[in-house]
C-alpha cells in the first residue's frame, strides 16, 4: 500500500506534464505561449486546466477561466488567435458527437422551450444591461460607419433599419424580438408608425412598456409562432439567433403570413455564420444563450425560398467587434456598482462571453447580416443609402 501511495503523485505529475506539453504544441500553432509575457499568452494558475480542456474542449476551457484556473491580459486577442487557428476542431471530445446528434434530431427551440432564453439571459437584471448598453438599451450590433460612440452607432443602426424598411407615418410595424423597446420607440417617434413588439422576457417587456408609454406601441410577452395580426412592415433585430435550424422555415412562413401588404417589407438583422450548423458552442449554450444557434447564409436563403424575394443582403459583421469591446468597457467601468449582486465568477463569465464574442467577429468567423425581403419583389428594385 505504501508503494502504491508513493507512486500516485508521480504518475499524476507525469500526466499533467504530458498534457501541458501537448497543450503547448497546440497553442504554438496560434503563436500562444503558456506562462509567456505577451498580452495574449495564457498564464496558468492551476495545472488541472489541461486535463479539463482535453476532456471537455471549449466548455472546459471556458469553465476553467470562470474558476480562475488561467488568465490572459488580452483575453480578446488570445481568443482571436485560438479561433483563427481553429484549435477547437483538433480536440476530438466525445461530447461533440452527442451535441451534433441532439441538435440534428431534436427541436431545441420548440414553443415549449421558447421562453427559456428569456429567463436565463434577458431576465438576469435590467441593471446589468443598463450599465452595459447604450442609452437606448439596444442589445445588438451597432453601425459604426460614421459613428464615434456607442450611442451614435446604435442610433445609426436603428435609422438604417427604418430607412431600409421605408417607414412612413401611419404604417403598422411588427418588431419580433423587441428587446427593451428601443427600436419600437425610435420608429414610433421618428417615423410616426404604430408598433407591436414581441419578446420572451418579462423583464424586457416591463421596461419596454414604461419606455414607450404615451406612444402607439404595444409590447407583448409572446412567442412569434402564435402571434396574429396584419402589418405593413416587419423588423427583427437580434432575435433570429434563438429560432433554431428546425424552425427557420416556420419563422419565415410566420413572417410572410403577418406581412399583409403585397408591397410590404421584412428586415431580418441577425448574427450569421460561414457554415451551416445544428448546435452552438457548448459553453455559450450552457452559460449565455440556452438553445441558441447561428444561421448560415444558406440556411437563411433556403428558409425564405418561395416565400420572399431577397432585395438586399448587407454584412457589417466587423462592427460587432467594436460594439462588444464598448460593452466590455462599460461593464468593467460599472463593476463597483454591480459586484455585490453578481459576484466575481459571474464577472469572469461575462468577460469571457464578451471577449470571446468579439474575437469571433474580429476573425470573421461570425458575421452580422441585415437581409431585406419582400413578398414578391419590389418593381424596379430597391436601393437604400447606407
Phi, psi and omega in degrees: 000319180298320180294319179296318180296325181288333182277334187302312180299321182292321177296319178298315180296318180297319178296317180298318180293321179296316179293324178295319178295320178297316178297320179300321179292319178297312183294331179299331178295339178253012182058044177243134178249147174277123182061032173279180185249009178271155186303330183265001177286151182266130177256118185267126177257338181220114184296349177293348182302324184292316177297322181294319181290316181290339178273326190232005175062222185296330176296313179295324179296314180292318179294323177296323176294316178302324182276000177080021181280343177205163180214168171206140181296322177241084182299324180297320180288321175302312182294323178297321178291320178296314180293316181299326179272358177058043185292331182298329181292339180278348180265104183272073181274144184302329185296338181299318180295317180294319180296320178297315183298312180297316182294326182282323188265332186252151174268091185283354178241038179293169180303323180295329182266355190302328186270358183297317182293327177297315181291320187279329187241301188287343177264013180304321180155124180298334180297320178299312183286329176298320178287326187277320190270183178283181183297333181270358180059054179260115186257062178199176187296132173280166179248105192264012185309312180236019186258147177248343182229165178299317179302315180295319182295321180287321177295322178297322179294316179297316181292322176301315180297316181295320179291321177298324180282347181062044183296140177223153180307137178094346178290157178250121186245133172256127179249101182274113186084059191282353179061224181271014171091007184297316179293316180300315180295316181297314182294321180292316183286313188274332186240000172069029179259160170263146190227139165246124181248137179247137175214158175255011181246122178291326178296315178298316183298316180299316179295314183297321179297320177291319181298321187262012181303133180090355179252160178284063184231130175242129180249129181235140169271100191201140174286138184302330186293334183260359184287144177233144179159178177227132187223151176278328182217151175229139175229144177218111186244112174072025180248331186298338178294347180256004187278316179090144188297332179284351183242002183301316181293319177299319179300312181293321177297320179296315179299318180295321179296322184278341180273093190286318186288133178298334178261021180289166179224148180230122178253118179254116179248114186210149166295142179225152178255172180271342180226158180280127180234161175243356174216161178258179177302134186296328179291314178300318182294321184284320190251340187240296184236090178302131177065020177286161182199135181263121181281154174262165175303321180296319181294321179294311184293323178294322179295328182274348186301134180068002175249322184222156167260130178279111183274327184202143179226110188243125180246114171233046183300328180299335179291340180289329175303310180297319180298312182295322178293326176293319177298316180300314180299321179296316180295316180298320180294326183267000188303322178306330179275343185255340193297324183294327181278320191258328176084164187291323180295322175296319180301316179292321177299312183293322177297316180298319178298309183292316181291318178295321178294317177302321181295324181294325178280327178296324180272000182062027174285329173240156182233173171234114182255136161246113183248122181258123186236147175230155184297316185228005182099132179279124180305128180081355179090176185223130178232131180235128176292128181257000000 
